[in-house]
């Protein structure tokens, strides 16, 4: 019989070797699959023994020229379906592939389903039922340019899911990929040498390695292979096959070590190893991979799926991890082999190691690379100290500026009890970032690089910026958030990182605020408006205060602390209004005359009633408000906006109008026509940490003329 074994891209060559070693006659290798000949006993052995196949399908028939509904129906209708199941059994159809006529896989599957049902109706005057979830037999059709191939699912659910892994880390590696890494690493040539995973997560690599070293067929304890439901299945022969595989399990002396920084994920790793029956063979320990120490007296092999991607945390952590791993490997792992999996080649370069080989794989939908290294005296002598090497010597200028700016702000910050401030803002053109400090944490915001700057160069500079920020400001890399603008398809938007829900409290001028550095593009507090907020606090006594486009309500908190008798906080976002209420609670503020209103501010303003003595208006530069004929543009529409605000500004009231549009010009003639006068206070509202960027915002005090 002819079969096809499916796997992930990059594993096909290894799968060919595995199938050949098991006794199969390999016919053809294609992307993600290998076709082979085998009898039923050998095919069952492959299902039990393969570590690299994700699924095994038995070929029924294939035919060229099947390209439309009618030819597909006729092809399926002519197959001898009674050889694989009967009219009283259930079945399901999986269809893969499309062409100009068969554009929908669900529709194509229904065509085959109808053909099978008609076949049984004609033969037995009975029809089998369809069960998509737990069918007795699953028919698989694969459409390509030549035609269609029909298969019976021989293995059943994914072979790569061994059954031991119920707990897993944030970026789990597939079991069959873990097996491929172990094969590529060379560790299997001598399983008595130490095997170490410094970022072991849920322990998948080490568990697979232990099972492979024992020659333990991964499917031995699996229940319910699909072939057990076929008419050709012989229980006695199958039992004999399993018994034979059991006798082949060996008990070598193994030295398997797994470290991870996350204690919770290590608990999952131990539970997974326990379920696999291999807990006694693996030593798990909580340890920081950025502070590597020797783990064995004899050299061995390091295999690890290194953290990668935004969903695992900030770029600062990843840069620090790779730089420190490189130092640790050179210091403590001379003569070891390294097999490291990752997704970002620029991070691998931070190891400062010369790779021996490189293999490309897929881990689920992710493109990943396995780099192999052989550490020797020459490699480990490349560094003489524990300090990571910078990509560019010129980066030291950034470090010096950071240090100088921090020192210059020291007294001012202390005198005003300001815990969040900007310490660097593109002072050096080549290092085009802003660095904001939030107590013991920081945000690095990378501005878009000029077109003439090579992307690789700017990425390497950013890596240096991250390392030097941590070093100069004495901030742990895990407390540094890196915000890099990334274009999505369509209009320019920015992809948020996976939510970490990490918040902290900072203070300014006696007010406390909750900030979140990692989950949003902005942190919850606009630092450049700090002096405007202080002005509000100093002038709010017994005033009726209105905060429009309030964001997280920081100006309202200052108004409350300044003794405002009534406060209205308006924003469209429920999330931000809830955040504003949390800021009020942080400061112990509670008053029935302090109201929070969720509304489109432009709509709210158009119909607003009452009078306010102090108003803070900080609209966005652009907005798609339904109240505007076109999208709101602060330059074009600020006069209309101020016309609405004027109605609710008390005769002796003050409006603080601010925006962040570069080059904004207020229409003074139109304001005179409205009976308003404006005093530009932009310079006065720039605190020392923003003096370097006078274009950061525009501010006016507006009153009735």
N, C-alpha and C positions, 0 to 999 in steps of 0.2 A: 504494500500500500504506500501511497505517497502522502507526505505531511508537510506542513509549513510551521516553523517555529518563529514566533514574533519576539522582538526585543527592542531596546531603545537604540537610537542612532549612536554609533561609535562602538557598540558592543558586538557587532556582527562577526568580525574576525575571530574573536574569542569564542563566540557561540559555535562557529564552524569547527574549531578545535575541540570544543567540549563534546559536540555531537559525534564527531569522528572517534574520539576516545571512548565514547559509550557504545560504539559499534554501528552507528548509522552510516548510510551511504549518502553523502552530501551531493546534491545535484546542482544547486544554484544558490548564490548569495545575492540578495538585493538590499536596498536601503531598509533597515528595520526588520529584516526577515531572512530566514535560511530555509530552503526547500530540501527535503531528504526522503529517502526510501527506508522503510522499516516494516517488520511484521508487527502484529498487535502487541506481543510480549515486549519487544524492544521499545515500541512507542510508549507503553505504560512505564517501562523503566526510565525512559527519558522524562516523562512527566514527574516521576518520583525524584529523579536525580539532578535535573538541570537547575543550575543556580543562575543561569543567564537568560533563559527564555521566560517571557511573561505569559505566553499562551501557546498551546499546540493545537493546530487545526488539521483535520483529516480531509484530504481532497476527495470530493465526489466526482466532479467533472469540470472541465474548463473548455471554453469555446470562443473562438475569435469571431468578430463581426456582430456580437450582441451589443446593440447600441441604442435600441429604443424599447418602448413598452411591449410591443407585440413580440419581438424577438426574445426579449427577456422572459416573458410569460411562456412562450413555447419551449425555450431551453429548460426552464425549471419544471414545466409540466411533464417532460419526457423522462425525468430521472426516476429510478426505482426506489421510491421513498420507503417502501415497506421493508427494505433491508436494514433500515436504521431505526424505525419506530412504527408503531401501529396506530390505528384510528382512535384508540381509547387513551392514548398518551397525549401529553401537552407538548407544544413546541413554540419556538419564537424565532424571529428572523432579524439578524443584524446586517445592515447593508452599508458598505463603505465605497465612496467614490461617486463622482458626478460627471456628466458630459452635457452637450448641448440639448439632448432630448430628455435625458434622465437627470433633471436638475435638483431633485429633492430626494434625499436618501430615505426619508420616511415613506414617500410614495413608492419608490422602487422596492422597498421591503414589503409593502402591501401587495405589489404585483406578484412577488414570489410566494407570499402567503396564500394568495388566491389560487395560484397554480398548484400548490401542495394540497390545499383543501379540495380542489376539483379532482385531483388525482385520486384521493381517498374516496371521494363521493362516487366516482366512476367504478372503482375497484371493489369497494365494500358497502357502498350506499351508507356510509358513515363518514363523519368528518371529525378530525382531531381538534381540540380546543387550543387557543392561543393563551399562553401564560408568560407575560413579558418578564416577570420577576423571578420565577422559579420553574422554568420549563424543564420537562424531562429531557428534551433534546433541543439544542440551539443550532440553527442553520446560519452560516455566515457567508455572505456574498461580497466579493471584492471586484469592483469595476476598475479597469484601467484602459489605456488607449487601444490595446489589442482586442479586449472583450471582457468576459466575466468568468470568474472561477467560483464554484460553489463548494463549501466546506461544511463539515460537521465539527462543532466545537468538541475537541477530544479531551482537553485538560480541565475546562471549567473556569471558575474565578481565577483571578490573576495569580500565577505561580510565584510572582515576586513577593506576594504577601504571605510570609511564612506562618503568621499566626501568633508569634511571640510579642509583637510590638503593639501594645495598646497605649503606651505613653511615649510621646516623642517631643523633640525640641521644636524651636521656631522654624528651622529650615531643614526638615528631615531629608535624609538621603534614601533613595529607594534601595531595597535589599539587593536586587540584582545588580545595581550600579556599584554598591559597596563591594560585592563579590568581584566585579570587574576591576575595581581599584586594587584589591588585594592581589589579583592575578598579575596586573601590570606592575605592581610594586616589587615583585621578585621575592617577597617574604616566603612564599610557599616552597621555594627551593630549599629552605632550612627553617622549619617551623619551630625549632628549639631556640632560635635567636629571639631577643626581646621584640615585642611589637608595642608601640606606644602611640596613643592618640591624645594630643594635648587639648583638643576641643571635641571631646567624644560625644557630647550631646546625650541622646538616648541610647548610646552604645551600639548602634547598628553595625558599624565596621568591625568592632571587636567581637561581637556575637557571631557575625558571619565568618570571621577568621577562625574562631574556635571551632565552629561546626565544620568548616572546610578542612582544618588540620586533622580533625577526627574522622574525616571521610564519611561524614554523616549525610545521607541523602536528605535534602531539605523537605521533601514531601512525605517522608516516612510516617509522620504522625498527623498528616492532613486527612481530613474526612471528606468523602463525597466528590471524587473526581468525576468529570462528565462521562468518561468512558465506561464507568460502572453501570450506567443506565442503558448502554447499547446492547442489542440482542447477542452480539458476538462475545460479550464479556463472560469469562470463566473464573468464578470466585476462587476455585482451588488453585489454579495456575497463578492467580494474582497473589494469593496468600504465600505461595512458594517463592515468588519473586521478592516480596517484602522480607520474608525470612532470610533470604540470601543476602539482601542488602544490609540487614541487621548484623550479620556475621562479619561484614566488611568494616564496621566501625572500629577504630583503633583508640588507644588511650595514650597519646604522646604527652610528654612533659612540656607544658606551655607556659610562657611568660608574657601575659597580656596585661597592659596597663592603660587605664583610661582616666584622664583628668578633665575637669570642667569647672568653670568659675561659678556656675549656677547650681546651688545645692538642690533645688527643686527638680531640675532635670536629671541630676544624678540619682535621685530617688527613683525616677522613671527608668533610668538605665539599669539599675539593680533589679527592679521588678521585671523588666524585659528579659534580662539574663536568667532570672529565676524561672520564668515561664519557658524559656528555651532549654532549661535543664543544664545551664552552663555557668551558673553563678559562682561556683567554686574555682573556675578557671580564670576569672577576670578580676583584677584589683582596681576598683574605682576609688577616686580620691578627689576632694574639692581642692582646686588649685588654680591660680591665675596664670594663664598662658603668656602674659607679658613679663612674667618673672620665672622663666624656666630654670629648673635645676636638674642635675643628673638623676636618671630614674633607674639605671642599671650599670653594672660594672663592665659588661660586655657590650660592644656595639650591636645595633639591630636595625630595625626599620621603623620610621615614623610614617603613619598613614593618617591623614585627617581631611575632613570636609570643613575647610576654614569658613568662618562666618563671612557672608557677602550679601550685598543688597540692602536697600534702605529699610526694609522691614525688620532688620535685625538691630537697628539703632543708628546712631549718627556716624557720619563719615570719619569723624575724629577718632572714634573708638577703633575703627577698622585700620586707619592709617597707623595709629599707635600700636595696635596688635601686630601688624605685619613688620613694622620696624623693630619692635622688641623681640618678635620671634626670630628674626634674622640674627640679632645679637645673641639671643639665647642658644640658637642652634650652633653658632660658631664657637661659643664659649664652652658648651657642655656636650655636644653631640658629634665630635670629630669621629670620622670613619663610619658614621651612620648613613643609611640611605633615607631619603625623604620622598614621599609621594603625597603631594598636596593638591587638593581640589579647590578650585575657586572660579569666580566669574569675571574678575576684573584683572587684566594683565598688568595694569599700572600698579595695583596693590602688590602683585608678585614681585615687581621690580624693587619694591621697598625692602625685600629680604636681602638684597645685595648679594645674591647667589647666582652662580652660573648653572643653568639647567642642563640636564643630560638628555632628556627626551620630553616630548609634549604630545598629549593625546586629547582629542576633542570628544565630548560626550554631551548627552542631554540628561538633565536631572528633572524629570517631568517636562514642563515647558521651557525650562531655563537652559541656555547654552552655557556649558561649563568646560573647564580645561583642567586636565591632570598634568602637573609638572613634576618630573622626576629629577632629583638631585643626588649626587654622590659627594658627601663631605670628605675632604681630605686636608692635609696640612696646608696646601696652597689656598684653599677656600677659606679656612678658618683664620688665616693670617691676614686677611684683607682688612680687618679692623683691630685696633689696638686698645680700644676702651669700650665702655658701656654706653657711650653716647651715640645715638643714631646719626648717621651721616646725612647731610642735607643734599637735596638735588642740585641746588645752586649756591655757590659761595656768596652771591649777592644777597641772599635771603637774610644775611646777618644785619643788613641795613634796616630791614623790616623789624627785626628783633630789637635793635637799638632804638628805633622810633617808638615802638610799643613801650619800652621801658621808660623812655624820656617823657612820653605823654602821661603815663600813669603817675610818675613822680610829680609832674606839674599840677595834676589834679588833686593830689593827696590832701592838702590842707583844705581846699574848698569842699571836698566830699565830706571830710570829717566835721567841719563847721556846720554844714547843712544837713547832716545825717542822711546823705544820699547813697543808697546801696546799689542803684542801677544806673549805669552811665556808659557813654561811648568813649572808648579809649583810642580808637584809630578809625579814620575815615578816608581811605584811598590817599593817604598823605604822599605815598610814593606811587607814581603812575603804574609801574610794573606790577605792583601788589594791590590790585584793584578790589579791595574788600573793605567792609566795615566790621569792626569788632566791638560788640557791646558786652559789658560785664554786668552780671546779675549776682552780686554777692560772691558765692563760691562757684558760680557757673558762668558760661559765656555763650554768646551767639556770634558765629562768623557768617556774614552775609556776603556772598560773592556777587559782585556786579557783572553784568554782561561784558565779556572781553571784546575789544575792538576787532574788526574783521581781519586785520593784518596779523593778529597774534595767533600763532598756532595753538590748537586745542590741547595738544599734548604738553606744550610748554606751560600754558595757564594751569593745567591740571597738576603738574609737578610743583608749580609755585604754590598752589593751594595746599598741597600736602606739606610743604615747608611751613606755610602760614599756620596750619593746624598744629604741627609739632612745636613751633616756636611760641604760639599763643599759650599752649599748655605749660611750656617751660618758663616763659617770662612772667606769666601771671599766676604761676603756681596753682593751676586749675587742673583737676583730673580729667583726662580725655573723655571719660564717659559722661562728664558734665558739660561738654562742649557740643552745642548743636550747630550743624553746618547747613545753611540754607542756600541751595544752588538752584537758580532759576532754570527750569526745563520746559521747552516748548512742547505742547501737545498738538495733535493734528487739529486743523481748523484755526480758530482764533487763539491768540497767545494766552495760555492759562498755566497754572503751576500745579504740579502734582504734590499733594501733601504726603508726608511720610506716614507709615502705619502708626496709629495712635499708641502712644506710650503712657498717656495719662500721668505724666510726671509734672507735678506742680510744686512751686515754692512760694514763699512770702518774702517780699522785699519792702523796704520803707523809703519814703522821701518826705521831708518836711513834716514829720510826725504822722503821716498817713501810711497805712499798710495796704498792700495790693497782692493779690494772687496772680502769678504769671506762669505761663506754660511755654517753655522754650522749644519743645520738640514737635508738637502736634500741628502747629499752624504756621503760616508764613510770618504772621505777626505774633507777638508774645502775650498780648493782653494789656500792654502799656506802651504808649507812644512817648519815648524818652524826650524827644525834641520839644514836647509841649509842657515840659516840667514847670517852667517859669510862668506860663499862662495859668496853669493849675494853682500855683502859689498866689498869683494875683487874685484868682477867684476866692481862695481861702481868706485872703486879707481884706476882701471887699464884699463879703457875703453876709455880714452881720445884719439880721432882721430883714433880709431881702427875699423876694420871691425869685427863685432861680430856675432856669430852663436849660436843659442840656439836650441839644439836638444832634442826631447822628452820634449817640452817646457811647457806642462801642461797649466797653466793660465798665462804664460809669465812673471812671477815675475822677473826672472833673466834679461830678456830683458828690463824691466822697469828700473832696476838699471843701466844697460849698457847705456841706453838713458840718464838717469840723470847724468851719468859719462862722457858724451860727445862723445859717439861712433858716428863715421861718417856714418856707415851703419850697419843695424841690420836685420838679417833674423831669423824669429821665426817659427819653424817647429813642427807640431803635427798632429796626425791622426784625432783628435776629432774636429768637427766643434764647438761643445759647448765650449770647452776649448779655442779655438782660438778666438771665439767671446768674451769670458771672458777676454782674454789677451788684446784685443782691447779696452774693457771697462776699464781695468786697465791703459792703455796708456792714455785714455781720462781723467780718474780721475786725472792724474798727469799733464794734459795739454800738452801732448807730441804729436807732429804731424810732420812728415818728410816723404817726398816721397821716401827716401832711407831706410825707415823702413818697411820691408815687412813681411807678414804673409802667410805661405804656409801650406795648408792641405795636408799631405802626410804621408805614412808609412815611418818612419825615416830610416829604414834599406834599403828600396828600394831607397829612396831619396839619401842616402849616396853612394850607389853602383854606381850611375850615376852622382854624384855631380860634378859640374865644379866650377872654380874660386878659390880664396884664402881668408882665414880668419885669422885675427891676434889674435883673442881671441875666443875660443870655449868652451861652457859649455855642457858637455855630461853627462846626468844623466839617464841612461836607466833603464827600469824595471828589476826586478830580473828574471822574466819569461815573454815571449810574444809568441803569436801564429802568428808571421809574415809569410806571404806567401813567403818572400824572403829566408827564412831559410828552409833547407831540413826537419829539425825537429823543434819543438818549440824552440824559442830563450832562451838560458840559459846564464846569464851574466858571470858565472864562466867558462863555457865551451867555450863560443863564444866571449869573450872580445878581444882576439887577432885579430880575423877576423874583429871585429868592429873597433878596433884601426888602422888596416891596411887601412880600407876605409877612416878613418878620417885623417890619415897622408897625404893623397893625397891633401887635401884641407887646411892643416895647413901651413901657410906661413913660410918661413925659420926661421924667428925670432919670430914666433907665440907661443902662450901658450894655451894648452888644460887643462881645469879643468875637470877631470874625477871622477865621484862619483857614488856610488850605495849603496843600503841598505841591501845587502845580508850578513847575519851573517857568519863569518868565511871566507869571501872572501880572496883569495890569488892571487895577481897579478903575471903574468908570466914574471918575470924580464928578464929571458934569451931570451924569444921570443921578448920582447921589444928591447933588445940590437940588436937582429937580424934584427929588423925593422929600426934600427938607431934612436931609441927613448930613452930618459932617463926620469925616473919618480922620483919625490920627494913626499914621503908620508906626506900629510898635515892633516890627519884625526884629530890629536890632536888639531891642530891650528884652525880647523873649528868647534870645539865644544864650543859653548858659555856657560856661567855659568849655564844656566837652563838645559843643557844636559850633564853636567860633570858626573852625576851619572850613565849614561848609555853610556859607551864608545863604545858599539857595534852598536850604532844607525845608523852610516853610515861610509863608507870608502871613502877617497878623496886623489887624487894625482894631482900634477902639472906636466904635461908631455910636454916636448919640444924636438926638434930635437937634437940628440947627436952630 
